[in-house]
Amino acid sequence: MSDKILVVDDEAEIADLIELYLNNENYTVFKFYSAKAALECINTTKIDLAVLDIMLPDIDGFTLCQKIREKHTYPIIMLTAKDGEMDKINGLTLGADDYVTKPFRPLELIARVKSQLRRCKRYNSPQPQDEERTVIAHSDLEMDIKAHKCMVSGTPIALTPTEFSILRILLENKGKVISAEELFHQIWQDEYYTKSNNTITAHIRHLREKLHDTLDKPKYIKTVWGVGYKIETQ
């Protein structure tokens, strides 16, 4: 069964081009030119990944991203303007997993779609190396790797695949400082493009919000300024 991709962009030529390239890769595409038209699909259809333009005529891509994150954790790729650095940061903070800057090469977008889907499936499927250690705990935080679940004090926390990946890496390396570059390598190692540190910073910020953690007195994720991030050993 092919993966189902949601595409929302009010520029018909771009949306149609994305659909064409995705169809060529045997993905099932649900294409919409407005956010309102896409909402029913989001609420009634099992989607595996979403590609959202930020500048939409009715509901902007940020709001649509938020609405998806209220119920779903599948990967979201945002389409941003060439000079939209704040758009990228805002999108990542609201729960997007990646961004593509317009104008873009269709094959680059396809590469990112494939990478996000691979990572999502990898962290949603039991892995042979997880047989001996499937649950990682720290204080009242518990992560079940095989079940792809995270709980704080017994309350489930909905994490995106990227957030889950970051938290897993930090938990598996408790006591060790992990740099942003190392997080990039472990999470996006099969991608050929580069990212700025703002990407990891935005994901860490959103992760802290979900864990009700603070920057000044962190219970879980500590920032080691100029070096990276760590979770202290107990």
C-alpha positions as CSV (number, residue, x, y, z in Angstrom):
1,M,0.0,0.0,0.0
2,S,1.4,3.4,-1.0
3,D,2.0,6.2,1.5
4,K,-0.6,8.9,1.5
5,I,0.8,12.5,1.1
6,L,-1.2,15.6,1.8
7,V,-0.2,18.6,-0.4
8,V,-1.7,22.1,0.3
9,D,-0.6,25.0,-1.8
10,D,-2.7,27.8,-3.4
11,E,-0.3,28.1,-6.3
12,A,-1.9,25.5,-8.7
13,E,1.3,25.1,-10.8
14,I,3.4,24.3,-7.8
15,A,0.8,22.0,-6.2
16,D,0.3,20.2,-9.5
17,L,4.0,19.8,-10.0
18,I,4.5,18.3,-6.6
19,E,1.6,15.9,-7.2
20,L,3.2,14.8,-10.5
21,Y,6.5,14.0,-8.9
22,L,5.0,12.3,-5.9
23,N,2.8,10.2,-8.2
24,N,5.9,9.2,-10.2
25,E,7.2,7.8,-6.9
26,N,4.0,5.8,-6.5
27,Y,2.7,7.9,-3.6
28,T,-1.1,8.6,-3.2
29,V,-1.6,12.3,-3.2
30,F,-4.4,14.4,-1.7
31,K,-4.0,17.8,-3.2
32,F,-5.7,21.0,-2.1
33,Y,-5.4,24.6,-3.1
34,S,-6.7,26.0,0.3
35,A,-6.5,25.0,3.9
36,K,-10.2,24.8,4.5
37,A,-10.6,22.3,1.7
38,A,-7.8,20.2,3.3
39,L,-9.3,20.1,6.8
40,E,-11.9,17.5,6.0
41,C,-9.3,15.3,4.5
42,I,-7.1,15.8,7.6
43,N,-9.9,14.8,9.9
44,T,-11.2,11.8,7.9
45,T,-8.2,10.3,6.1
46,K,-5.1,8.5,7.3
47,I,-2.2,10.6,6.1
48,D,1.4,9.6,6.3
49,L,3.0,13.0,5.6
50,A,1.9,16.6,4.8
51,V,3.5,19.2,2.6
52,L,2.1,22.7,3.6
53,D,2.6,26.1,2.0
54,I,2.8,28.9,4.6
55,M,1.1,31.5,2.5
56,L,-2.5,30.3,2.0
57,P,-5.5,32.5,1.1
58,D,-7.8,31.4,3.9
59,I,-6.0,29.7,6.8
60,D,-2.2,30.1,6.9
61,G,0.1,27.1,6.9
62,F,1.1,27.7,10.6
63,T,-2.5,27.4,11.7
64,L,-3.0,24.3,9.6
65,C,0.2,22.8,11.1
66,Q,-1.2,23.5,14.6
67,K,-4.5,21.9,13.7
68,I,-2.7,18.7,12.5
69,R,-0.5,18.6,15.6
70,E,-3.6,18.6,17.8
71,K,-4.4,15.0,16.7
72,H,-1.6,13.7,14.5
73,T,2.2,13.1,14.7
74,Y,3.0,12.3,11.1
75,P,5.8,14.4,9.5
76,I,5.1,17.9,8.2
77,I,7.2,19.7,5.6
78,M,6.6,23.4,5.3
79,L,7.1,25.4,2.1
80,T,8.6,28.8,2.9
81,A,9.6,32.0,1.1
82,K,13.3,32.5,0.0
83,D,14.0,35.0,2.8
84,G,11.6,33.6,5.3
85,E,14.0,32.6,8.1
86,M,11.4,33.5,10.8
87,D,8.8,31.4,8.9
88,K,11.1,28.4,9.1
89,I,11.7,28.9,12.9
90,N,8.0,29.5,13.5
91,G,7.0,26.4,11.5
92,L,9.5,24.2,13.4
93,T,8.4,25.6,16.7
94,L,4.7,24.8,15.9
95,G,5.6,21.2,15.2
96,A,6.8,21.0,11.6
97,D,9.6,18.5,10.9
98,D,11.3,20.2,8.0
99,Y,11.1,23.0,5.5
100,V,11.8,23.6,1.9
101,T,12.6,27.1,0.5
102,K,10.8,28.3,-2.6
103,P,11.8,28.1,-5.4
104,F,12.9,24.5,-5.0
105,R,13.9,21.6,-7.1
106,P,11.2,19.0,-7.1
107,L,13.7,16.2,-6.7
108,E,15.0,17.9,-3.5
109,L,11.5,17.9,-2.1
110,I,11.0,14.2,-3.0
111,A,14.3,13.4,-1.2
112,R,13.1,15.1,1.9
113,V,9.7,13.4,1.7
114,K,11.4,10.0,1.4
115,S,13.8,10.8,4.3
116,Q,11.0,11.9,6.6
117,L,8.9,8.8,5.8
118,R,11.9,6.5,6.4
119,R,12.6,8.0,9.7
120,C,9.0,8.0,10.8
121,K,8.7,4.3,9.9
122,R,12.0,3.4,11.6
123,Y,10.9,4.9,14.9
124,N,7.4,3.4,14.6
125,S,8.6,-0.1,14.0
126,P,10.3,-2.6,16.3
127,Q,14.1,-2.7,15.7
128,P,16.2,-5.8,16.3
129,Q,18.7,-3.8,18.4
130,D,15.8,-2.7,20.7
131,E,15.1,-6.2,21.9
132,E,17.0,-5.9,25.1
133,R,16.3,-2.3,25.9
134,T,12.9,-1.1,24.8
135,V,12.1,1.4,27.6
136,I,14.3,4.2,28.7
137,A,13.4,6.1,31.9
138,H,14.6,9.4,33.4
139,S,13.0,10.8,36.6
140,D,9.2,10.7,35.7
141,L,9.9,10.6,32.0
142,E,9.5,7.2,30.3
143,M,10.1,6.4,26.6
144,D,8.9,3.1,25.1
145,I,11.0,2.8,21.9
146,K,9.2,-0.2,20.4
147,A,5.7,1.2,21.0
148,H,6.9,4.7,20.0
149,K,5.4,6.2,23.2
150,C,6.5,8.8,25.6
151,M,5.0,9.5,29.0
152,V,5.6,12.0,31.8
153,S,4.2,10.9,35.2
154,G,2.1,8.3,33.4
155,T,0.6,10.9,31.0
156,P,1.2,10.3,27.3
157,I,3.0,13.0,25.4
158,A,2.5,13.3,21.7
159,L,5.8,13.8,19.9
160,T,6.6,14.2,16.3
161,P,9.0,11.8,14.7
162,T,11.8,14.4,14.9
163,E,11.1,15.2,18.5
164,F,11.0,11.6,19.4
165,S,14.3,11.0,17.6
166,I,16.0,13.9,19.4
167,L,14.7,12.9,22.8
168,R,15.7,9.2,22.2
169,I,19.2,10.2,21.3
170,L,19.6,12.4,24.4
171,L,18.1,9.7,26.7
172,E,20.4,7.0,25.2
173,N,23.4,9.2,25.9
174,K,22.5,10.4,29.4
175,G,25.3,12.4,30.9
176,K,26.9,13.1,27.6
177,V,26.7,16.4,25.8
178,I,25.3,16.0,22.2
179,S,26.1,18.8,19.8
180,A,23.6,20.1,17.3
181,E,25.9,18.8,14.5
182,E,25.8,15.3,16.0
183,L,22.0,15.4,16.3
184,F,21.9,16.5,12.6
185,H,24.1,13.5,11.6
186,Q,22.1,11.0,13.6
187,I,18.7,12.2,12.5
188,W,19.3,13.5,8.9
189,Q,22.5,11.6,8.0
190,D,21.1,10.4,4.6
191,E,20.2,13.9,3.4
192,Y,22.6,16.0,1.3
193,Y,21.4,19.4,2.3
194,T,22.5,21.5,5.2
195,K,20.6,23.1,8.0
196,S,21.2,25.9,10.5
197,N,21.4,25.5,14.2
198,N,18.0,27.2,14.4
199,T,16.4,23.9,13.3
200,I,17.5,21.9,16.3
201,T,17.0,24.9,18.6
202,A,13.3,25.1,17.5
203,H,12.8,21.4,17.9
204,I,14.4,21.5,21.4
205,R,12.2,24.5,22.4
206,H,9.0,22.7,21.3
207,L,10.1,19.5,23.0
208,R,10.7,21.4,26.3
209,E,7.2,22.9,26.0
210,K,5.6,19.5,25.7
211,L,7.6,18.2,28.6
212,H,6.9,21.3,30.7
213,D,10.6,21.8,31.0
214,T,12.3,25.2,31.5
215,L,15.5,26.6,30.1
216,D,16.8,28.2,33.3
217,K,16.0,25.2,35.6
218,P,15.7,22.2,33.3
219,K,14.4,18.9,34.7
220,Y,15.1,17.0,31.5
221,I,17.0,18.8,28.7
222,K,20.0,21.0,29.7
223,T,21.6,23.4,27.3
224,V,25.4,23.4,27.6
225,W,26.1,26.8,26.0
226,G,28.4,26.7,23.0
227,V,28.5,22.9,23.1
228,G,25.1,21.2,22.8
229,Y,22.4,19.5,24.9
230,K,22.4,16.8,27.5
231,I,20.2,14.9,30.0
232,E,21.9,14.6,33.3
233,T,22.5,11.2,34.9
234,Q,20.6,10.7,38.1
